[in-house]
């Protein structure tokens, strides 16, 4: 499609103050680009690190053993890295808040984008509420007298304020919460090496002895191995939502590729190295390791082995900040996706209203309102309803990863058909094998995630709770496709003009010592 023709066909598009007229029409790029490089880099490094790493690794070690823990976290990490390369290529070219949801609508089918975006928005709303409920479990470590709902309401109010004032407030809150998590993991890894070498309460060299315990290193056979895949997917879940910050990032064509490249080091250092040290130092049969309790978190155990008497309280405090950070990020992502739904005609236009700081305030309030209702439902005792809500969106991350792979293949096909591959600010060096591998392996994870409902005997209730999201997603896709008569996007007809940033949009960097110092500071997240 000719660029000039498409520009003239969409004269009513509002132009962002950060996106000049000569770059083409604008649909979603109306949010203020106020997230600094240090904020985006830190959010990319630690934004989604939470209970999946701090507590989930303990469960994975108990059910699968040290070898399953390391191998599954490495395999899922590789899948996530390839998926992020696919996403980074598209997000650098079209840096909008809708991210992979927008790409699915533009490059695959509008109905697919509709189903994926509503699904992921609901996932974020439920996640925010789940984090508020999780505060109860964290708080119980210290006291049972403080009303847990009171803390939840206080944090809920703080999160709403952080997200509705302006995006800088969100970025600054998330920066410091992420920094605390990153520092904790660095201390944990250094301490784990020291403990393994002999500086522990037993005054013995541990080495790899825990890999040779009876039943280790693979515990529970294929069932145990498959269960760790599920835990690992949960731990990495949300990594893709980092790209949602693209719609409010300064100089996105430069910063997004850097964010994606840093994901590799984040996976290697924080997940795989942590998994290795946990498997070396903590026996898989450690008492109550499979319980969701901070006293038996592998991180707590490592501090205890070093002789720390306040290990439980320290790790619990970090988990508390992780829960708040996860809720903050989920509310941010959910509100931006609701804004995207509105802009694309998939939700009422009222959700696209912005404040003078270009924050989608109606979307923030509505998403937080739904989260508050779900939080209230758990308070009045709707336990079974709560379980079903969580299971309903349990497969959302994998569906998103699969959609990113599909969109990546279609995106490249469109660029090739329209002769625009040379405009890419960042190239996915794994294409075309990378997206295909991501689609196949992510589909495999979706199928095996409900292994426990088949073994040792089939459980119909668990089966439905694990897999009901698949027919729900398919139903939303079919209904919207039939209602709106949407068509599969042909490569030659794809919209590769709206909201686009090319190599020419990369802002020039300062030269000299000042420029080098600034780049180093950005790399170190300062």
TASUL-V9193 format. One record per residue. N is the residue number from 1. RES is the residue in one letter. PSI is psi as a letter, one per 30 degrees, with the letter a starting at -180 (* if undefined). OMEGA is omega as a letter, one per 30 degrees, with the letter a starting at -180 (* if undefined). Layout:
BEGIN
[[N,RES,PSI,OMEGA] [N,RES,PSI,OMEGA]]
END
This chain:
BEGIN
[[1,X,k,a] [2,X,k,a] [3,X,e,a] [4,X,e,l] [5,X,e,a] [6,X,e,l] [7,X,e,a] [8,X,f,a] [9,X,f,a] [10,X,h,a] [11,X,f,a] [12,X,f,a] [13,X,k,l] [14,X,k,a] [15,X,k,l] [16,X,k,l] [17,X,f,a] [18,X,g,a] [19,X,j,a] [20,X,l,a] [21,X,e,a] [22,X,f,a] [23,X,f,l] [24,X,l,a] [25,X,l,a] [26,X,k,l] [27,X,e,a] [28,X,f,a] [29,X,i,l] [30,X,g,l] [31,X,l,a] [32,X,k,l] [33,X,i,a] [34,X,f,l] [35,X,k,a] [36,X,l,l] [37,X,e,a] [38,X,e,l] [39,X,e,a] [40,X,e,l] [41,X,e,a] [42,X,e,l] [43,X,e,l] [44,X,e,a] [45,X,e,a] [46,X,g,a] [47,X,e,a] [48,X,g,l] [49,X,k,a] [50,X,b,a] [51,X,f,l] [52,X,e,l] [53,X,e,a] [54,X,e,a] [55,X,e,a] [56,X,e,l] [57,X,e,l] [58,X,e,l] [59,X,e,a] [60,X,e,l] [61,X,e,a] [62,X,e,a] [63,X,f,a] [64,X,f,a] [65,X,l,a] [66,X,e,a] [67,X,e,l] [68,X,e,l] [69,X,e,a] [70,X,e,a] [71,X,e,a] [72,X,e,l] [73,X,e,l] [74,X,e,a] [75,X,e,l] [76,X,e,l] [77,X,e,l] [78,X,e,l] [79,X,e,a] [80,X,e,a] [81,X,e,l] [82,X,e,l] [83,X,e,l] [84,X,e,l] [85,X,e,l] [86,X,e,a] [87,X,e,a] [88,X,e,l] [89,X,e,a] [90,X,e,a] [91,X,e,l] [92,X,e,a] [93,X,e,l] [94,X,i,a] [95,X,i,a] [96,X,l,a] [97,X,f,a] [98,X,f,l] [99,X,b,a] [100,X,f,l] [101,X,e,l] [102,X,e,a] [103,X,e,l] [104,X,e,a] [105,X,e,a] [106,X,e,a] [107,X,f,l] [108,X,d,a] [109,X,k,a] [110,X,e,l] [111,X,e,l] [112,X,e,l] [113,X,e,l] [114,X,e,a] [115,X,e,a] [116,X,e,a] [117,X,e,l] [118,X,e,l] [119,X,e,a] [120,X,e,l] [121,X,e,l] [122,X,e,l] [123,X,e,l] [124,X,e,l] [125,X,e,l] [126,X,e,a] [127,X,e,l] [128,X,e,l] [129,X,e,a] [130,X,e,l] [131,X,e,l] [132,X,e,l] [133,X,e,a] [134,X,f,l] [135,X,e,l] [136,X,e,a] [137,X,e,a] [138,X,e,a] [139,X,e,a] [140,X,f,l] [141,X,e,a] [142,X,e,a] [143,X,l,l] [144,X,f,a] [145,X,f,a] [146,X,k,a] [147,X,k,a] [148,X,e,a] [149,X,f,l] [150,X,e,l] [151,X,e,l] [152,X,e,a] [153,X,e,l] [154,X,e,a] [155,X,e,l] [156,X,e,l] [157,X,e,l] [158,X,e,a] [159,X,e,l] [160,X,e,l] [161,X,e,a] [162,X,e,a] [163,X,f,a] [164,X,f,a] [165,X,d,l] [166,X,l,a] [167,X,f,l] [168,X,e,l] [169,X,e,l] [170,X,e,a] [171,X,e,a] [172,X,e,l] [173,X,e,a] [174,X,e,a] [175,X,e,a] [176,X,e,l] [177,X,e,l] [178,X,e,l] [179,X,e,l] [180,X,e,l] [181,X,e,a] [182,X,e,l] [183,X,e,l] [184,X,e,a] [185,X,e,l] [186,X,e,l] [187,X,e,a] [188,X,e,a] [189,X,e,l] [190,X,e,a] [191,X,e,a] [192,X,e,l] [193,X,e,l] [194,X,e,l] [195,X,e,a] [196,X,e,a] [197,X,f,l] [198,X,f,l] [199,X,i,a] [200,X,l,a] [201,X,f,l] [202,X,f,a] [203,X,h,a] [204,X,k,l] [205,X,k,a] [206,X,e,l] [207,X,b,a] [208,X,g,a] [209,X,e,a] [210,X,f,l] [211,X,f,a] [212,X,g,l] [213,X,l,l] [214,X,k,a] [215,X,f,l] [216,X,l,g] [217,X,f,l] [218,X,j,a] [219,X,k,l] [220,X,g,l] [221,X,b,a] [222,X,e,l] [223,X,e,l] [224,X,e,l] [225,X,e,a] [226,X,e,a] [227,X,e,l] [228,X,e,l] [229,X,e,a] [230,X,e,l] [231,X,e,l] [232,X,e,l] [233,X,e,l] [234,X,e,a] [235,X,e,a] [236,X,f,a] [237,X,k,l] [238,X,f,l] [239,X,e,a] [240,X,f,a] [241,X,f,l] [242,X,e,a] [243,X,f,l] [244,X,f,l] [245,X,f,a] [246,X,e,a] [247,X,f,a] [248,X,g,a] [249,X,k,l] [250,X,k,l] [251,X,h,a] [252,X,e,a] [253,X,f,l] [254,X,e,a] [255,X,e,a] [256,X,e,l] [257,X,e,l] [258,X,e,l] [259,X,e,a] [260,X,e,l] [261,X,e,l] [262,X,f,l] [263,X,e,l] [264,X,e,a] [265,X,e,l] [266,X,e,l] [267,X,e,a] [268,X,e,a] [269,X,e,a] [270,X,e,a] [271,X,e,a] [272,X,e,l] [273,X,e,l] [274,X,e,l] [275,X,e,l] [276,X,e,a] [277,X,e,l] [278,X,e,l] [279,X,e,l] [280,X,e,a] [281,X,f,a] [282,X,k,l] [283,X,k,a] [284,X,f,a] [285,X,g,l] [286,X,k,a] [287,X,k,l] [288,X,g,a] [289,X,f,a] [290,X,f,a] [291,X,k,l] [292,X,i,a] [293,X,k,a] [294,X,f,l] [295,X,f,a] [296,X,g,l] [297,X,k,l] [298,X,f,l] [299,X,e,l] [300,X,e,a] [301,X,e,a] [302,X,e,l] [303,X,e,l] [304,X,e,l] [305,X,f,l] [306,X,f,l] [307,X,g,l] [308,X,k,l] [309,X,f,a] [310,X,g,a] [311,X,e,a] [312,X,e,a] [313,X,e,a] [314,X,e,a] [315,X,e,l] [316,X,e,l] [317,X,e,l] [318,X,e,l] [319,X,e,l] [320,X,e,l] [321,X,e,l] [322,X,e,l] [323,X,e,l] [324,X,e,l] [325,X,e,l] [326,X,e,l] [327,X,e,l] [328,X,e,a] [329,X,e,a] [330,X,e,l] [331,X,e,l] [332,X,e,a] [333,X,e,a] [334,X,e,a] [335,X,e,l] [336,X,e,l] [337,X,e,l] [338,X,e,l] [339,X,e,l] [340,X,e,l] [341,X,e,a] [342,X,e,a] [343,X,e,a] [344,X,g,l] [345,X,g,l] [346,X,f,l] [347,X,l,l] [348,X,k,a] [349,X,f,a] [350,X,f,a] [351,X,f,l] [352,X,g,l] [353,X,k,a] [354,X,l,l] [355,X,l,l] [356,X,f,l] [357,X,g,l] [358,X,h,l] [359,X,k,l] [360,X,i,a] [361,X,e,l] [362,X,e,l] [363,X,e,l] [364,X,e,a] [365,X,e,a] [366,X,e,l] [367,X,e,l] [368,X,e,l] [369,X,e,l] [370,X,e,l] [371,X,e,l] [372,X,e,l] [373,X,e,l] [374,X,e,l] [375,X,e,l] [376,X,e,l] [377,X,e,l] [378,X,e,a] [379,X,e,a] [380,X,g,l] [381,X,g,l] [382,X,i,a] [383,X,e,a] [384,X,e,l] [385,X,e,a] [386,X,e,l] [387,X,e,a] [388,X,e,l] [389,X,e,a] [390,X,e,l] [391,X,e,a] [392,X,e,a] [393,X,g,a] [394,X,f,a] [395,X,g,a] [396,X,e,a] [397,X,e,a] [398,X,e,l] [399,X,e,l] [400,X,e,l] [401,X,e,l] [402,X,e,a] [403,X,e,l] [404,X,e,l] [405,X,e,l] [406,X,e,a] [407,X,e,l] [408,X,e,l] [409,X,e,a] [410,X,e,l] [411,X,e,l] [412,X,e,l] [413,X,e,l] [414,X,e,l] [415,X,e,a] [416,X,e,a] [417,X,e,a] [418,X,g,l] [419,X,h,a] [420,X,g,a] [421,X,f,a] [422,X,f,a] [423,X,f,a] [424,X,k,l] [425,X,f,a] [426,X,k,a] [427,X,k,l] [428,X,j,a] [429,X,f,l] [430,X,f,a] [431,X,k,g] [432,X,f,a] [433,X,e,a] [434,X,e,l] [435,X,e,a] [436,X,e,l] [437,X,e,l] [438,X,e,l] [439,X,e,a] [440,X,e,a] [441,X,e,l] [442,X,e,l] [443,X,e,l] [444,X,e,l] [445,X,e,l] [446,X,e,a] [447,X,e,a] [448,X,f,a] [449,X,f,l] [450,X,g,a] [451,X,e,a] [452,X,f,a] [453,X,f,l] [454,X,f,a] [455,X,k,g] [456,X,f,l] [457,X,l,a] [458,X,k,l] [459,X,j,a] [460,X,e,a] [461,X,e,l] [462,X,e,l] [463,X,e,a] [464,X,e,a] [465,X,e,l] [466,X,e,a] [467,X,g,a] [468,X,f,a] [469,X,e,a] [470,X,e,l] [471,X,e,l] [472,X,e,l] [473,X,e,a] [474,X,e,l] [475,X,e,l] [476,X,e,l] [477,X,e,a] [478,X,e,a] [479,X,e,a] [480,X,e,a] [481,X,e,l] [482,X,e,a] [483,X,e,a] [484,X,f,a] [485,X,h,l] [486,X,l,l] [487,X,l,l] [488,X,k,a] [489,X,k,l] [490,X,k,a] [491,X,e,a] [492,X,f,a] [493,X,g,a] [494,X,k,l] [495,X,j,l] [496,X,h,a] [497,X,e,a] [498,X,k,l] [499,X,g,a] [500,X,k,l] [501,X,k,a] [502,X,a,l] [503,X,e,a] [504,X,f,a] [505,X,f,l] [506,X,k,a] [507,X,k,a] [508,X,k,l] [509,X,l,l] [510,X,k,l] [511,X,l,l] [512,X,a,a] [513,X,e,a] [514,X,e,l] [515,X,e,l] [516,X,e,l] [517,X,e,l] [518,X,e,l] [519,X,e,l] [520,X,e,l] [521,X,e,l] [522,X,e,l] [523,X,e,l] [524,X,g,l] [525,X,h,l] [526,X,*,*]]
END
